[in-house]
Amino acid sequence: MAKYKQGLACKYVQGTKYHRNRPLMDDLGSIPSPSSFKTYPDAERVQLPEPDLSQSADLWQCLARRRSERNTTPDPLSLGELSKLMWGTQGITARAGMHLLRTAPSAGALYPFETYLYVDKVEEVPKGIYHFNVADFALECIKAGDFSQALTAAGLGQPVVRRAAVVIIWTAMMLRCMTKYRERAMRYIPMDMGHVCQNVQLAATAMGFGSCPIGAFYDDDFNELLGVDGQEETVLYLITVGKLR
Ligand SMILES: Cc1cc2nc3c(=O)[nH]c(=O)nc-3n(C[C@H](O)[C@H](O)[C@H](O)COP(=O)(O)O)c2cc1C
């Protein structure tokens, strides 16, 4: 058999297929079920204002104009603009039983990720790393200060990270999805994530901003910056956002 077929990627796809007559078996034992979202109750908070959704944007134009933009300017975003961006990312749009449904779909409505935000240039918000509290629509400061250099280094030195007004960082909450989908979870988590990231790109496009998805980074450098264990919760994806000339 070709060597690449024995690698992790091919084995993972084969081992997580659903078959009509054979249930997906594993030896994972019982998997604890974590809370549906994290909160940092002792953190200083920035309450995001209600997003102003009254301004319309043409979906077809946004789809046609969406691009990954790496040359953003040093101009800050306003708090209102940040609020709209975060709402586009993970705004709550309905409730279904205990599930808080969002602007993006998620397998089993589990939303197996957490959203963090590095604020570099936003009016009224001090620089720092924040956790986005989805239920309260608020930012919780987990590390105050300028982390632009550290983030850029963790992002393989890509200048797009240094230039960004904000960098959204998502972590995968593995157990939130594994309790239901077991080994297949790692198929669904990146699918969920892709929807969210596209929402950010479209929201950024609608406001005339530039954004760039970032998949190339040193995972554990980001895990350390966020203070997460890199196993049950581990960095998954980033996107930079900033104003354009
Ligand atoms: C999963 C994923 C990872 C990516 N990682 C990076 C990255 O690390 N750095 C970067 O500059 N662009 C990155 N991109 C952006 C792609 O380069 C870009 O989407 C592609 O060139 C197509 O261009 P467009 O988005 O402007 O249509 C990534 C895109 C995706 C979907």
The ligand as an SDF file (V2000), in Angstrom:
LIG
                    3D

 31 33  0  0  0  0  0  0  0  0999 V2000
   -8.4470   26.9290    5.7590 C   0  0  0  0  0  0  0  0  0  0  0  0
   -7.7670   28.1610    5.2020 C   0  0  0  0  0  0  0  0  0  0  0  0
   -6.5180   28.5200    5.6860 C   0  0  0  0  0  0  0  0  0  0  0  0
   -5.8940   29.6780    5.2070 C   0  0  0  0  0  0  0  0  0  0  0  0
   -4.7080   30.0660    5.7530 N   0  0  0  0  0  0  0  0  0  0  0  0
   -4.1210   31.2090    5.3230 C   0  0  0  0  0  0  0  0  0  0  0  0
   -2.9220   31.6640    5.9370 C   0  0  0  0  0  0  0  0  0  0  0  0
   -2.3970   31.0760    6.8910 O   0  0  0  0  0  0  0  0  0  0  0  0
   -2.3800   32.8250    5.4610 N   0  0  0  0  0  0  0  0  0  0  0  0
   -2.9520   33.5350    4.4430 C   0  0  0  0  0  0  0  0  0  0  0  0
   -2.4110   34.5730    4.0870 O   0  0  0  0  0  0  0  0  0  0  0  0
   -4.0960   33.1270    3.8510 N   0  0  0  0  0  0  0  0  0  0  0  0
   -4.6940   31.9890    4.2640 C   0  0  0  0  0  0  0  0  0  0  0  0
   -5.8800   31.5840    3.7180 N   0  0  0  0  0  0  0  0  0  0  0  0
   -6.5120   32.3860    2.6410 C   0  0  0  0  0  0  0  0  0  0  0  0
   -6.3320   31.7060    1.2760 C   0  0  0  0  0  0  0  0  0  0  0  0
   -5.0180   31.8780    0.8420 O   0  0  0  0  0  0  0  0  0  0  0  0
   -7.3430   32.3380    0.3070 C   0  0  0  0  0  0  0  0  0  0  0  0
   -8.6530   32.0310    0.7390 O   0  0  0  0  0  0  0  0  0  0  0  0
   -7.1460   31.7950   -1.1080 C   0  0  0  0  0  0  0  0  0  0  0  0
   -5.9230   32.2370   -1.6390 O   0  0  0  0  0  0  0  0  0  0  0  0
   -8.2670   32.2250   -2.0360 C   0  0  0  0  0  0  0  0  0  0  0  0
   -8.3490   33.6470   -2.0770 O   0  0  0  0  0  0  0  0  0  0  0  0
   -9.6660   34.4360   -1.6630 P   0  0  0  0  0  0  0  0  0  0  0  0
  -10.0290   34.0500   -0.2560 O   0  0  0  0  0  0  0  0  0  0  0  0
   -9.2850   35.8880   -1.7590 O   0  0  0  0  0  0  0  0  0  0  0  0
  -10.7530   34.0580   -2.6140 O   0  0  0  0  0  0  0  0  0  0  0  0
   -6.5310   30.4490    4.1970 C   0  0  0  0  0  0  0  0  0  0  0  0
   -7.7920   30.0820    3.7270 C   0  0  0  0  0  0  0  0  0  0  0  0
   -8.4140   28.9780    4.2420 C   0  0  0  0  0  0  0  0  0  0  0  0
   -9.8080   28.6300    3.7580 C   0  0  0  0  0  0  0  0  0  0  0  0
  1  2  1  0
  2  3  1  0
  2 30  2  0
  3  4  2  0
  4  5  1  0
  4 28  1  0
  5  6  2  0
  6  7  1  0
  6 13  1  0
  7  8  2  0
  7  9  1  0
  9 10  1  0
 10 11  2  0
 10 12  1  0
 12 13  2  0
 13 14  1  0
 14 15  1  0
 14 28  1  0
 15 16  1  0
 16 17  1  0
 16 18  1  0
 18 19  1  0
 18 20  1  0
 20 21  1  0
 20 22  1  0
 22 23  1  0
 23 24  1  0
 24 25  2  0
 24 26  1  0
 24 27  1  0
 28 29  2  0
 29 30  1  0
 30 31  1  0
M  END
$$$$
